[in-house]
Every structure is written in C-alpha cells, then in structure tokens.
Amino acid sequence: MSLHKLSDDLVPRSGQGVWLLGLSAAAMAFLAVFALALSVSAARLAQSWASGLAQTATVRIAAPADQVHEQAAIVLEVLRTTPGIAEARLIAVEEQAGLLEAWLGPDLPLDLLPMPVLIDVTETADGPDLQGLRLRLSAEAPGAVYDDHTRWRRPLAEAAARLRGLAHLSLGLIAGVMGAIIVLAASASLSANAQVIHVLRLVGAQDRFIARAFVRRITLRAALGAVAGMAAGLGAVLALPDPGAGSQVLTGLGFHGLDWLMPLSLPVLTALLAWVAARATAFRVLRGVT
C-alpha cells in the first residue's frame, strides 16, 4: 500500500472534519493578517511620532495683546543665542490654522479665537540646558512657556507599544486556537479509523509510517486553508480606505514596502504548526489504539 493511498484511507477527502480544518485554517490566517497589519502599523506609528517630536520644542507665549509681539521678539533673540538651539521660527497664523484643520475642520474663524503666539524650536543633538533656558525665559519673557514635548512623547510611545503588544497577543491566541483545532481534528480522524489502523498493524505497518502519512495530509490541508485565508486577508487590507498623505490624525492600517512579505509567511508557519500538532497527536492517539 502506497503512502498516498494510506493517507487517503486515514484522512478522507470529504467530510465534516476535512472542511472544518481547512475553514479554520483560512479563518485564522485571515485574522492573523490583520493582527500583523496592526503590529507593523503600531511600530510605524511609534517611529513616526518619535521622529516627528525628537529634538523639537515649542515656545508658547500667552501675554497681554500689547506685549505679546515684544515678548515674541525677546524669546526669539534668547533662543538664537542659546547653545543647543539649532533653529527658532515664529509659527504663522495660517500655519496654525493648518494644524487645527484636522481637528476642527476648514474655514476656522481664527480672528474670533484667542490664538497664542507659537515659536517652533529645533534643538541640536546635545540639546540646550533646559533648566537654565526656562529660568532665562521666565526672567526676560514671563509669558513664555518652553515645551520640549516630553509629556506628549511618553504617552504616545506607551500607546503604540500597547497596540503592538495587543497585536502580538492576538497572534499568539490565533496560533493557540489553530493548534487546538488541529489536535481535535487529528484525534477525531485517527479514532474514527481505529479499525484501519489495526489492520495496517497486522500487515506490518509501523506507527511511524502511519503517523507520517496522516500528518502529511493534515499539514497540506492546513497550509491550503491558510493560503486562502491569507489571500482574503490581503485583499481586505488593500480595500481599506486610505486617509491620505495630508492626514494629521490617521496613518492608515496596512503594510508598506517589505512589510507585505510578512503575511506570506503565514501559510508556512501554519503548515509548521499543523505538522507539530498533528504529529504529536498522531503518536499519542496511536499509542491508545489497539
């Protein structure tokens, strides 16, 4: 009896167990694509936030209307003469409107809003002496507040890390559920073919030979299901709306560049998981079959 014929006897081509295994593998691969997309998007988001806020600061000037421009000129002069400051420039009202447009929409009536004067600061790699700079600003421009974005960077980094951790947890749960389904399907199929296994043993077949034939078919079906689920998942990711390059709020959930190669590993990983789970289950069940 050939290995191919033996595997057909142990794992039938049709039936509830067959389509359940393939459907489960497809569903888990589909979900895994989105978990991977969430993971790489969280990492990309954290990098974007870090690079956007690194070595930058903002000086906010809140002073009486008749003093605000005078204090702005003083602050600019202080910054230009401070070691560790690479550049300082006044943010125009139109630029502030562009920053607020993502949150409040276009056509903002800025003339009716109490807008503070903002100065954009770029620090050098070493950075300034923050304590000394703040003391100097408080003495020469009492309405100026130097914000180095530390209070913004930490929560954003923590949020991105938690999103990535959630994605990794989801991948772990998906792998666990897939392994459990394979174990149940393998146990049920082998138990249902106890008589066939008994006959094969009578004619001299070893458990290793029987298990190898069985595991091969289980692995193939799980891999084929994962391919279908991966393809459906990638199609769904491609169909997600793009927030646009000008969006200041959303960066988009999906893959970019070489990230698209990551989902292609899912069928291989699914096949490896199926091989390990089915092989361990096969030997365990075969020991109990007499």
Order of alpha helices (4+ residues) and beta strands (2+ residues): alpha-alpha-beta-alpha-beta-alpha-beta-alpha-beta-alpha-alpha-alpha-alpha
